[in-house]
Amino acid sequence: MAPLCHVFHTENLPDHVHTIQRNFQEKRRKGPAVNLKECQLLEMVQYSCNPPQGEIPQPGVITCQPITRLFRRCAGGLTVESTAWEPIRIAAEEAQKKATDKKS
């Protein structure tokens, strides 16, 4: 069985990458602080074949749907899945840009 994972909100991902959980205790990750926005953005496409929400296929028919996952690879080898975080980050940047445009 996989170890239990600490559940956190997607908006807290940049803060959460600075911690490691061992023996049910949170510890600060060694090394310098990580800025996810500066890390390389990578994309991976996986396929889910005959997903449960789809209808039952005819015998011998396989239906696959692509699932796109986004990752950030940072210096030091840290790789973080950021699929859910990227839309939130983009929306926050656009809101900030609109706010600065209104002030100008």
DSSP file (Angstrom, degrees, kcal/mol; ACC not computed):
  #  RESIDUE AA STRUCTURE BP1 BP2  ACC     N-H-->O    O-->H-N    N-H-->O    O-->H-N    TCO  KAPPA ALPHA  PHI   PSI    X-CA   Y-CA   Z-CA
    1    1 A M              0   0    0      0, 0.0     3,-0.1     0, 0.0     0, 0.0   0.000 360.0 360.0 360.0 139.6    0.0    0.0    0.0
    2    2 A A        -     0   0    0      1,-0.1     3,-0.1     3,-0.0     2,-0.0  -0.373 360.0 -97.2 -70.5 151.6    1.3    3.5   -0.8
    3    3 A P        -     0   0    0      0, 0.0    -1,-0.1     0, 0.0     2,-0.1  -0.306  47.4 -90.7 -67.4 155.5    2.0    5.8    2.0
    4    4 A L        -     0   0    0     -3,-0.1     2,-0.4     1,-0.1    20,-0.1  -0.373  42.2-141.6 -65.0 143.7   -0.6    8.4    3.1
    5    5 A C        -     0   0    0     -3,-0.1     2,-0.4    -2,-0.1    -1,-0.1  -0.869  13.9-117.1-111.4 143.2   -0.3   11.7    1.3
    6    6 A H        -     0   0    0     -2,-0.4     2,-0.4     1,-0.0    15,-0.0  -0.648  31.4-137.7 -74.8 127.5   -0.9   15.1    2.9
    7    7 A V        +     0   0    0     -2,-0.4     2,-0.3     0, 0.0    -1,-0.0  -0.745  32.2 163.5 -91.2 133.4   -3.9   16.8    1.1
    8    8 A F        -     0   0    0     -2,-0.4     2,-0.1     0, 0.0     5,-0.0  -0.963  41.1 -92.8-145.4 159.9   -3.6   20.5    0.3
    9    9 A H    >   -     0   0    0     -2,-0.3     3,-1.7     1,-0.1     4,-0.1  -0.456  35.0-119.6 -75.1 147.5   -5.3   23.0   -2.0
   10   10 A T  G >  S+     0   0    0      1,-0.3     3,-1.9     2,-0.2    -1,-0.1   0.827 110.9  63.6 -56.9 -35.9   -3.9   23.5   -5.5
   11   11 A E  G 3  S+     0   0    0      1,-0.3    -1,-0.3     2,-0.1     4,-0.2   0.753  98.0  58.1 -62.3 -22.3   -3.2   27.2   -4.8
   12   12 A N  G X> S+     0   0    0     -3,-1.7     4,-2.5     1,-0.2     3,-0.5   0.344  73.1 105.5 -89.6   5.9   -0.7   26.1   -2.1
   13   13 A L  H <> S+     0   0    0     -3,-1.9     4,-1.8     1,-0.2    -1,-0.2   0.905  75.4  54.2 -55.3 -46.7    1.5   24.0   -4.5
   14   14 A P  H 34 S+     0   0    0      0, 0.0    -1,-0.2     0, 0.0    20,-0.2   0.862 115.3  40.8 -58.9 -33.5    4.3   26.6   -4.6
   15   15 A D  H X4 S+     0   0    0     -3,-0.5     3,-1.2    -4,-0.2    -2,-0.2   0.842 111.0  57.4 -78.4 -34.0    4.5   26.6   -0.8
   16   16 A H  H >< S+     0   0    0     -4,-2.5     3,-1.8     1,-0.3    -1,-0.2   0.769  91.8  68.6 -71.6 -26.1    4.1   22.8   -0.5
   17   17 A V  T 3< S+     0   0    0     -4,-1.8    -1,-0.3     1,-0.3    -2,-0.1   0.654  90.7  65.3 -68.3 -11.9    7.1   22.0   -2.7
   18   18 A H  T <  S+     0   0    0     -3,-1.2    11,-3.5    -4,-0.2     2,-0.3   0.439  96.3  69.7 -87.9   0.5    9.3   23.3    0.1
   19   19 A T  E <   -A   28   0A   0     -3,-1.8     2,-0.4     9,-0.3     9,-0.2  -0.885  59.7-161.0-122.4 152.6    8.3   20.6    2.5
   20   20 A I  E     -A   27   0A   0      7,-3.3     7,-3.1    -2,-0.3     2,-0.6  -0.969  13.7-143.0-125.1 142.6    8.9   16.9    2.7
   21   21 A Q  E     +A   26   0A   0     -2,-0.4     2,-0.4     5,-0.2     5,-0.2  -0.934  26.9 165.1-112.4 119.1    6.7   14.5    4.8
   22   22 A R  E >   -A   25   0A   0      3,-2.6     3,-1.7    -2,-0.6    -2,-0.1  -0.999  69.5  -4.8-133.0 133.4    8.5   11.7    6.6
   23   23 A N  T 3  S-     0   0    0     -2,-0.4    -1,-0.1     1,-0.3     3,-0.1   0.884 128.9 -58.9  51.3  42.5    7.1    9.5    9.3
   24   24 A F  T 3  S+     0   0    0      1,-0.2     2,-0.4   -20,-0.1    -1,-0.3   0.682 116.2 112.0  63.1  20.9    4.0   11.7    9.4
   25   25 A Q  E <   -A   22   0A   0     -3,-1.7    -3,-2.6     2,-0.0     2,-0.4  -0.984  64.2-131.1-125.3 136.8    6.1   14.8   10.2
   26   26 A E  E     +A   21   0A   0     -2,-0.4     2,-0.3    -5,-0.2    -5,-0.2  -0.693  27.5 179.8 -86.4 134.9    6.6   17.7    7.8
   27   27 A K  E     -A   20   0A   0     -7,-3.1    -7,-3.3    -2,-0.4     2,-0.3  -0.958  33.2-104.4-131.1 151.2   10.1   19.0    7.3
   28   28 A R  E     -A   19   0A   0     -2,-0.3    -9,-0.3    -9,-0.2     2,-0.1  -0.569  41.3-112.6 -74.8 134.8   11.5   21.8    5.2
   29   29 A R        -     0   0    0    -11,-3.5    -1,-0.1    -2,-0.3     2,-0.1  -0.416  33.7-113.6 -66.7 140.0   13.3   20.6    2.0
   30   30 A K  S    S+     0   0    0     -2,-0.1    -1,-0.1     3,-0.0   -11,-0.0  -0.355  75.7  38.9 -71.2 155.1   17.0   21.2    2.0
   31   31 A G  S    S-     0   0    0     -2,-0.1     3,-0.1     2,-0.0    45,-0.0  -0.346  98.9 -30.8  99.1-179.5   18.5   23.7   -0.5
   32   32 A P  S    S-     0   0    0      0, 0.0    -3,-0.0     0, 0.0     2,-0.0  -0.217  75.7 -83.6 -71.2 162.8   17.4   27.0   -1.8
   33   33 A A        -     0   0    0      1,-0.1     2,-0.5     2,-0.0   -15,-0.0  -0.331  44.0-131.3 -64.3 147.7   13.8   28.1   -2.3
   34   34 A V        -     0   0    0    -20,-0.2     2,-0.7    -3,-0.1   -17,-0.1  -0.894  11.6-159.9-108.1 129.1   12.1   26.9   -5.5
   35   35 A N    >>  -     0   0    0     -2,-0.5     3,-1.6     1,-0.1     4,-0.5  -0.917   5.9-161.7-105.7 105.6   10.1   29.2   -7.7
   36   36 A L  G >4 S+     0   0    0     -2,-0.7     3,-1.0     1,-0.3    -1,-0.1   0.797  86.1  64.5 -59.9 -30.4    7.9   26.9   -9.8
   37   37 A K  G 34 S+     0   0    0      1,-0.3    -1,-0.3    -3,-0.1     4,-0.1   0.799 102.6  49.4 -63.7 -27.1    7.2   29.7  -12.4
   38   38 A E  G <4 S+     0   0    0     -3,-1.6    -1,-0.3     2,-0.1    -2,-0.2   0.561  92.5  98.6 -88.6  -9.5   11.0   29.6  -13.3
   39   39 A C  S << S-     0   0    0     -3,-1.0    35,-0.2    -4,-0.5     2,-0.1  -0.442  88.2 -90.6 -80.0 153.5   11.1   25.8  -13.7
   40   40 A Q  E     -B   73   0B   0     33,-1.8    33,-2.6    -2,-0.1     2,-0.5  -0.403  38.5-132.6 -65.0 132.6   10.9   24.2  -17.1
   41   41 A L  E     -B   72   0B   0     31,-0.2     2,-0.3    -2,-0.1    31,-0.2  -0.781  28.3-177.7 -90.8 126.1    7.4   23.3  -18.1
   42   42 A L  E     -B   71   0B   0     29,-3.0    29,-2.7    -2,-0.5     2,-0.4  -0.880  11.6-152.6-122.2 154.8    7.0   19.7  -19.5
   43   43 A E  E     -B   70   0B   0     -2,-0.3     2,-0.4    27,-0.2    27,-0.2  -0.979   9.1-175.5-129.9 140.6    3.9   17.9  -20.9
   44   44 A M  E     -B   69   0B   0     25,-2.7    25,-3.2    -2,-0.4     2,-0.6  -1.000  12.5-151.2-134.0 136.0    3.1   14.2  -21.0
   45   45 A V  E     -B   68   0B   0     -2,-0.4     2,-0.3    23,-0.2    23,-0.2  -0.935  15.9-178.6-109.8 124.1    0.1   12.7  -22.6
   46   46 A Q  E     -B   67   0B   0     21,-3.0    21,-3.4    -2,-0.6     2,-0.4  -0.779  18.7-133.2-111.8 162.0   -1.3    9.5  -21.2
   47   47 A Y  E     -B   66   0B   0     -2,-0.3     2,-0.6    19,-0.2    17,-0.0  -0.967   6.6-157.4-122.7 133.4   -4.2    7.5  -22.6
   48   48 A S  E     -B   65   0B   0     17,-2.6    17,-2.2    -2,-0.4     2,-0.4  -0.939  18.7-153.9-106.4 115.6   -7.2    6.1  -20.6
   49   49 A C  E     -B   64   0B   0     -2,-0.6    15,-0.3     1,-0.3    -2,-0.0  -0.785  69.4  -7.7 -99.7 132.6   -8.7    3.2  -22.6
   50   50 A N  S    S-     0   0    0     13,-4.2    -1,-0.3    -2,-0.4    14,-0.1   0.951  86.4-153.5  50.4  59.2  -12.4    2.3  -22.1
   51   51 A P    >   -     0   0    0      0, 0.0     3,-1.5     0, 0.0    -1,-0.1  -0.224  20.6-115.3 -61.9 152.2  -12.8    4.7  -19.2
   52   52 A P  T 3  S+     0   0    0      0, 0.0    -2,-0.0     0, 0.0     4,-0.0   0.802 113.6  57.5 -59.9 -31.4  -15.5    3.8  -16.6
   53   53 A Q  T 3  S+     0   0    0      2,-0.0     2,-0.1     0, 0.0    -3,-0.0   0.658  94.8  84.8 -76.7 -13.0  -17.6    6.9  -17.4
   54   54 A G  S <  S-     0   0    0     -3,-1.5     2,-0.1     1,-0.1     9,-0.0  -0.325  92.3 -91.5 -80.8 168.6  -17.8    5.9  -21.1
   55   55 A E        -     0   0    0      1,-0.1    -1,-0.1    -2,-0.1    -2,-0.0  -0.361  50.7 -87.5 -76.4 162.0  -20.4    3.5  -22.5
   56   56 A I        -     0   0    0     -2,-0.1    -1,-0.1     1,-0.1     2,-0.0  -0.564  50.2-135.1 -71.9 122.2  -19.7   -0.2  -22.7
   57   57 A P        -     0   0    0      0, 0.0     3,-0.1     0, 0.0    -1,-0.1  -0.292  21.5 -96.4 -77.2 163.3  -17.9   -0.9  -26.0
   58   58 A Q    >   -     0   0    0      1,-0.1     3,-2.1     2,-0.1     0, 0.0  -0.415  60.1 -77.4 -69.2 154.0  -18.7   -3.7  -28.4
   59   59 A P  T 3  S+     0   0    0      0, 0.0    -1,-0.1     0, 0.0     3,-0.1  -0.299 120.6  17.9 -56.1 133.4  -16.5   -6.7  -28.1
   60   60 A G  T 3  S+     0   0    0      1,-0.2     2,-0.5    -3,-0.1    -2,-0.1   0.383  97.8 115.8  86.7  -2.7  -13.1   -6.1  -29.7
   61   61 A V    <   -     0   0    0     -3,-2.1     2,-0.5     2,-0.0    -1,-0.2  -0.879  44.0-169.4-103.7 126.3  -13.5   -2.3  -29.7
   62   62 A I        -     0   0    0     -2,-0.5     2,-0.5    -3,-0.1   -13,-0.0  -0.963   1.0-167.2-116.3 126.8  -11.1   -0.3  -27.6
   63   63 A T        -     0   0    0     -2,-0.5   -13,-4.2   -12,-0.0     2,-0.4  -0.956   6.9-170.7-115.1 126.5  -11.7    3.4  -27.1
   64   64 A C  E     -B   49   0B   0     -2,-0.5   -15,-0.2   -15,-0.3   -17,-0.0  -0.918   8.1-161.9-119.9 144.5   -8.9    5.6  -25.7
   65   65 A Q  E     -B   48   0B   0    -17,-2.2   -17,-2.6    -2,-0.4     2,-0.2  -0.980  24.4-119.5-122.2 135.8   -9.1    9.2  -24.5
   66   66 A P  E     -B   47   0B   0      0, 0.0     2,-0.5     0, 0.0   -19,-0.2  -0.493  20.6-163.6 -75.3 143.1   -6.0   11.4  -24.1
   67   67 A I  E     -B   46   0B   0    -21,-3.4   -21,-3.0    -2,-0.2     2,-0.5  -0.985  10.3-151.2-124.8 116.5   -5.1   12.8  -20.6
   68   68 A T  E     -B   45   0B   0     -2,-0.5     2,-0.4   -23,-0.2   -23,-0.2  -0.769  12.2-170.8 -93.3 129.3   -2.6   15.7  -20.6
   69   69 A R  E     -B   44   0B   0    -25,-3.2   -25,-2.7    -2,-0.5     2,-0.4  -0.953   8.0-151.0-119.4 139.6   -0.5   16.1  -17.6
   70   70 A L  E     -B   43   0B   0     -2,-0.4    12,-2.5   -27,-0.2    13,-0.8  -0.880  14.1-175.9-112.0 142.7    1.8   19.1  -16.9
   71   71 A F  E     -BC  42  81B   0    -29,-2.7   -29,-3.0    -2,-0.4     2,-0.5  -0.940  19.3-144.4-133.3 153.8    5.0   19.0  -14.9
   72   72 A R  E     -BC  41  80B   0      8,-2.6     8,-2.5    -2,-0.3     2,-0.6  -0.991  13.9-160.6-117.3 124.1    7.6   21.5  -13.7
   73   73 A R  E     -BC  40  79B   0    -33,-2.6   -33,-1.8    -2,-0.5     6,-0.2  -0.928  15.7-171.7-107.4 119.6   11.2   20.3  -13.6
   74   74 A C    >   -     0   0    0      4,-3.4     3,-1.3    -2,-0.6     4,-0.2  -0.552  33.8 -76.8-106.5 168.8   13.4   22.5  -11.4
   75   75 A A  G >  S+     0   0    0      1,-0.2     3,-0.6    -2,-0.2    -1,-0.1  -0.314 115.5  38.9 -60.5 146.4   17.1   22.6  -10.8
   76   76 A G  G 3  S-     0   0    0      1,-0.2    -1,-0.2    -3,-0.1    -2,-0.0   0.480 129.2 -77.2  88.2   2.4   18.4   19.9   -8.5
   77   77 A G  G <  S+     0   0    0     -3,-1.3     2,-0.4     1,-0.3    -1,-0.2   0.478  81.3 151.0  89.6   1.9   16.1   17.2  -10.1
   78   78 A L    <   -     0   0    0     -3,-0.6    -4,-3.4    -4,-0.2     2,-0.4  -0.561  21.5-174.4 -71.6 124.1   12.8   18.3   -8.4
   79   79 A T  E     -C   73   0B   0     -2,-0.4     2,-0.4    -6,-0.2    -6,-0.2  -0.988   1.3-175.2-122.8 129.2    9.9   17.4  -10.6
   80   80 A V  E     -C   72   0B   0     -8,-2.5    -8,-2.6    -2,-0.4     2,-0.5  -0.980  26.6-126.8-127.6 130.6    6.4   18.5   -9.6
   81   81 A E  E     +C   71   0B   0     -2,-0.4   -10,-0.3   -10,-0.2     3,-0.1  -0.656  31.6 172.4 -74.6 126.6    3.1   17.7  -11.3
   82   82 A S     >  +     0   0    0    -12,-2.5     4,-2.3    -2,-0.5   -11,-0.2   0.043  32.2 123.9-124.9  25.2    1.4   21.0  -11.9
   83   83 A T  T  4 S+     0   0    0    -13,-0.8    -1,-0.1     1,-0.2   -12,-0.1   0.906  84.5  35.6 -55.8 -47.8   -1.6   20.0  -14.1
   84   84 A A  T  > S+     0   0    0      1,-0.2     4,-0.6     2,-0.1    -1,-0.2   0.753 116.7  55.5 -79.0 -24.4   -4.2   21.6  -11.7
   85   85 A W  H  > S+     0   0    0      1,-0.2     4,-2.6     2,-0.1     5,-0.2   0.833  91.5  70.3 -79.0 -33.8   -2.0   24.5  -10.7
   86   86 A E  H  X S+     0   0    0     -4,-2.3     4,-2.5     1,-0.2     5,-0.2   0.895  98.3  47.3 -57.3 -47.9   -1.2   25.9  -14.2
   87   87 A P  H  > S+     0   0    0      0, 0.0     4,-2.2     0, 0.0    -1,-0.2   0.885 113.6  49.5 -62.4 -35.3   -4.8   27.3  -14.9
   88   88 A I  H  X S+     0   0    0     -4,-0.6     4,-2.2     2,-0.2    -2,-0.2   0.909 111.6  48.9 -66.8 -42.1   -4.9   28.9  -11.5
   89   89 A R  H  X S+     0   0    0     -4,-2.6     4,-2.3     2,-0.2    -1,-0.2   0.919 112.0  48.1 -63.2 -44.7   -1.5   30.5  -12.1
   90   90 A I  H  X S+     0   0    0     -4,-2.5     4,-2.3     1,-0.2    -2,-0.2   0.913 111.7  49.6 -64.4 -43.2   -2.5   31.8  -15.5
   91   91 A A  H  X S+     0   0    0     -4,-2.2     4,-2.3     1,-0.2    -1,-0.2   0.895 111.4  49.5 -63.1 -40.4   -5.8   33.2  -14.2
   92   92 A A  H  X S+     0   0    0     -4,-2.2     4,-2.2     2,-0.2    -1,-0.2   0.902 111.2  49.1 -66.1 -40.9   -3.9   35.0  -11.3
   93   93 A E  H  X S+     0   0    0     -4,-2.3     4,-2.2     2,-0.2    -2,-0.2   0.893 112.1  48.6 -65.4 -39.8   -1.3   36.5  -13.7
   94   94 A E  H  X S+     0   0    0     -4,-2.3     4,-2.4     2,-0.2    -2,-0.2   0.899 111.4  49.8 -67.1 -40.1   -4.1   37.7  -16.0
   95   95 A A  H  X S+     0   0    0     -4,-2.3     4,-2.0     2,-0.2    -2,-0.2   0.899 112.0  48.4 -64.2 -40.3   -6.0   39.3  -13.1
   96   96 A Q  H  X S+     0   0    0     -4,-2.2     4,-2.0     2,-0.2    -2,-0.2   0.889 110.7  51.0 -66.7 -38.7   -2.8   41.0  -11.9
   97   97 A K  H  X S+     0   0    0     -4,-2.2     4,-2.1     2,-0.2    -2,-0.2   0.911 110.2  49.0 -65.4 -42.3   -2.1   42.3  -15.4
   98   98 A K  H  X S+     0   0    0     -4,-2.4     4,-1.9     1,-0.2    -1,-0.2   0.881 110.0  52.4 -63.6 -38.2   -5.6   43.7  -15.7
   99   99 A A  H  X S+     0   0    0     -4,-2.0     4,-1.2     1,-0.2    -1,-0.2   0.890 111.3  45.5 -66.2 -39.4   -5.3   45.4  -12.3
  100  100 A T  H  X S+     0   0    0     -4,-2.0     4,-1.1     1,-0.2    -1,-0.2   0.834 110.6  54.6 -72.6 -32.0   -2.0   47.0  -13.3
  101  101 A D  H  < S+     0   0    0     -4,-2.1    -2,-0.2     1,-0.2    -1,-0.2   0.874 106.6  51.2 -68.2 -35.7   -3.5   48.1  -16.6
  102  102 A K  H  < S+     0   0    0     -4,-1.9    -1,-0.2     1,-0.2    -2,-0.2   0.838 107.3  53.3 -69.0 -32.3   -6.4   49.8  -14.9
  103  103 A K  H  <        0   0    0     -4,-1.2    -1,-0.2     1,-0.2    -2,-0.2   0.788 360.0 360.0 -72.3 -26.9   -4.0   51.7  -12.6
  104  104 A S     <        0   0    0     -4,-1.1    -1,-0.2    -3,-0.1    -2,-0.2   0.479 360.0 360.0 -78.1 360.0   -2.0   53.0  -15.7
